[in-house]
Amino acid sequence: MIEGNVNFAVVGAGRIGRRHATMVVKHESAKLIALSDIDTSVHEELKNEFNVPVYMTHQEMFKNHPEIDVVNICSPNGEHAQQSIDALDNNFNVVCEKPMALNKLDAESVMFHALKRNKLVFCVMQNRYSPPAKWLKEVVESKTLGKIFLVQVNCYWNRDNDYYKGGDPAYWKGKLSSDGGTLFTQFSHFIDTMFWLFGDIKNIGAKFYDFNHQETTEFEDTGIVHFDFVKEGAGSINYSTSVWNSNLESSITIIGEKGSIKVGGQYMNEVEVCNIENYTMPTLEETLPANDYGKYKGSAANHHFVIENVVETLKGRNFVNTNSLEGLKVVEIIENIYKLKNQ
Ligand SMILES: NC(=O)c1ccc[n+]([C@@H]2O[C@H](COP(=O)([O-])OP(=O)(O)OC[C@H]3O[C@@H](n4cnc5c(N)ncnc54)[C@H](O)[C@@H]3O)[C@@H](O)[C@H]2O)c1
């Protein structure tokens, strides 16, 4: 248990890494110790902004700062598993941006190293902190909807040429080895929400399409996926990044024995329908806006809750909000869906 400030270091100081660093700096019981980023051209700017040492490799940073308590892995997806393992093997806890890994085997290896070292892995699924998500969890867990019949997840976003830097071979997004695919990079939050609410899936069927990303990505931009839940009910995920101009929606529709719910908006942030027997919808807290990357909107701007959860857990006052088993299950579900590409 940590008594004083919790000491953080960030690996990969791009868009989301800087957000992690900023949230750490803003937290009264957290301290930013150092940053690492392979791109030395941004080091001066990072030093000026955060006033901490900046390293090119995480190994060098780990060696110089044994006082680190927790390492936030914010590098490209393909680096997450090995960098998490390196941090755990140095006896640091880990906060891992989504996805935890690009395959189940690597996610298992991260879990194994965490168990061996008796360290924690916090997976970043910050949408869970959005008021509609917390409310959905409560409604589903209290069985207010009765039996679950059908769940439909729709994710329709815009990720165009500019987003993938026109297919620049040096850029990680759009590459199978570093990005992994649309379900890993764009839509794993929504698969996490579905898994968090309804559990694992089986009997998966899927079709994939590449409508307008032939020049920019090595994978599909669209998929139609259907399955059964292991517990009860059936479901589907329809997703696409080929939407023209701007994001359309990310929604979940739930048809239960005693009522229906639809939570929509760009990232499941607005309750559009709540029609349940003998139930009045409570007034929810206001939802924070999506992460804004200029033209592109992402998921919820809730990273301060993630840092708060890490600090509180390492001080022994809370539990990990999204643990490594949950991170692994999301990776496994995506891997099982993508396996169908080869059939
Ligand atoms: N939780 C969320 O809502 C959310 C939102 C955006 C991105 N992400 C995740 O965060 C990660 C980073 O995404 P981003 O949008 O910030 O990308 P980005 O391209 O803006 O930043 C990535 C940074 O990592 C650096 N880097 C590359 N290889 C590295 C290595 N081996 N070691 C250290 N640094 C390295 C790059 O130089 C760059 O600065 C991805 O895994 C992505 O899925 C999560």
The ligand as an SDF file (V2000), in Angstrom:
LIG
                    3D

 44 48  0  0  0  0  0  0  0  0999 V2000
   -8.9630    5.1610  -24.1310 N   0  0  0  0  0  0  0  0  0  0  0  0
   -9.1950    5.8640  -25.2140 C   0  0  0  0  0  0  0  0  0  0  0  0
  -10.2690    6.4180  -25.4230 O   0  0  0  0  0  0  0  0  0  0  0  0
   -8.1130    6.0020  -26.2400 C   0  0  0  0  0  0  0  0  0  0  0  0
   -8.1610    7.0370  -27.1660 C   0  0  0  0  0  0  0  0  0  0  0  0
   -7.1310    7.1560  -28.1070 C   0  0  0  0  0  0  0  0  0  0  0  0
   -6.0910    6.2360  -28.1260 C   0  0  0  0  0  0  0  0  0  0  0  0
   -6.0920    5.2230  -27.2220 N   0  0  0  0  0  0  0  0  0  0  0  0
   -4.9900    4.2410  -27.2160 C   0  0  0  0  0  0  0  0  0  0  0  0
   -3.8050    4.9000  -26.8300 O   0  0  0  0  0  0  0  0  0  0  0  0
   -2.6920    4.4050  -27.5740 C   0  0  0  0  0  0  0  0  0  0  0  0
   -1.9850    5.5630  -28.2710 C   0  0  0  0  0  0  0  0  0  0  0  0
   -2.8920    6.1860  -29.1660 O   0  0  0  0  0  0  0  0  0  0  0  0
   -2.6860    7.7130  -29.6090 P   0  0  0  0  0  0  0  0  0  0  0  0
   -3.9360    8.1040  -30.3230 O   0  0  0  0  0  0  0  0  0  0  0  0
   -2.2090    8.5180  -28.4840 O   0  0  0  0  0  0  0  0  0  0  0  0
   -1.5090    7.5410  -30.6930 O   0  0  0  0  0  0  0  0  0  0  0  0
   -0.4000    8.5860  -31.0800 P   0  0  0  0  0  0  0  0  0  0  0  0
    0.1290    8.1420  -32.3940 O   0  0  0  0  0  0  0  0  0  0  0  0
   -0.9160    9.9830  -30.9470 O   0  0  0  0  0  0  0  0  0  0  0  0
    0.7110    8.3860  -29.9410 O   0  0  0  0  0  0  0  0  0  0  0  0
    1.5180    7.2440  -29.8390 C   0  0  0  0  0  0  0  0  0  0  0  0
    2.8760    7.6930  -29.3080 C   0  0  0  0  0  0  0  0  0  0  0  0
    3.6760    6.5420  -29.0160 O   0  0  0  0  0  0  0  0  0  0  0  0
    4.9830    6.7740  -29.4940 C   0  0  0  0  0  0  0  0  0  0  0  0
    5.6290    5.4760  -29.7260 N   0  0  0  0  0  0  0  0  0  0  0  0
    5.5900    4.6910  -30.8190 C   0  0  0  0  0  0  0  0  0  0  0  0
    6.2670    3.5420  -30.6020 N   0  0  0  0  0  0  0  0  0  0  0  0
    6.7310    3.6130  -29.3150 C   0  0  0  0  0  0  0  0  0  0  0  0
    7.5130    2.7480  -28.5310 C   0  0  0  0  0  0  0  0  0  0  0  0
    7.9270    1.5530  -28.9750 N   0  0  0  0  0  0  0  0  0  0  0  0
    7.8010    3.1540  -27.2530 N   0  0  0  0  0  0  0  0  0  0  0  0
    7.4020    4.3580  -26.7850 C   0  0  0  0  0  0  0  0  0  0  0  0
    6.6640    5.2130  -27.5160 N   0  0  0  0  0  0  0  0  0  0  0  0
    6.3410    4.8450  -28.7710 C   0  0  0  0  0  0  0  0  0  0  0  0
    4.8140    7.6210  -30.7340 C   0  0  0  0  0  0  0  0  0  0  0  0
    6.0170    8.3400  -31.0590 O   0  0  0  0  0  0  0  0  0  0  0  0
    3.6690    8.5340  -30.3140 C   0  0  0  0  0  0  0  0  0  0  0  0
    4.1440    9.7030  -29.6870 O   0  0  0  0  0  0  0  0  0  0  0  0
   -3.2500    3.3470  -28.5080 C   0  0  0  0  0  0  0  0  0  0  0  0
   -3.0860    2.0870  -27.9320 O   0  0  0  0  0  0  0  0  0  0  0  0
   -4.7260    3.6710  -28.6080 C   0  0  0  0  0  0  0  0  0  0  0  0
   -5.5280    2.5250  -28.8400 O   0  0  0  0  0  0  0  0  0  0  0  0
   -7.0650    5.1030  -26.2790 C   0  0  0  0  0  0  0  0  0  0  0  0
  1  2  1  0
  2  3  2  0
  2  4  1  0
  4  5  1  0
  4 44  2  0
  5  6  2  0
  6  7  1  0
  7  8  2  0
  8  9  1  0
  8 44  1  0
  9 10  1  0
  9 42  1  0
 10 11  1  0
 11 12  1  0
 11 40  1  0
 12 13  1  0
 13 14  1  0
 14 15  2  0
 14 16  1  0
 14 17  1  0
 17 18  1  0
 18 19  2  0
 18 20  1  0
 18 21  1  0
 21 22  1  0
 22 23  1  0
 23 24  1  0
 23 38  1  0
 24 25  1  0
 25 26  1  0
 25 36  1  0
 26 27  1  0
 26 35  1  0
 27 28  2  0
 28 29  1  0
 29 30  1  0
 29 35  2  0
 30 31  1  0
 30 32  2  0
 32 33  1  0
 33 34  2  0
 34 35  1  0
 36 37  1  0
 36 38  1  0
 38 39  1  0
 40 41  1  0
 40 42  1  0
 42 43  1  0
M  CHG  2   8   1  16  -1
M  END
$$$$
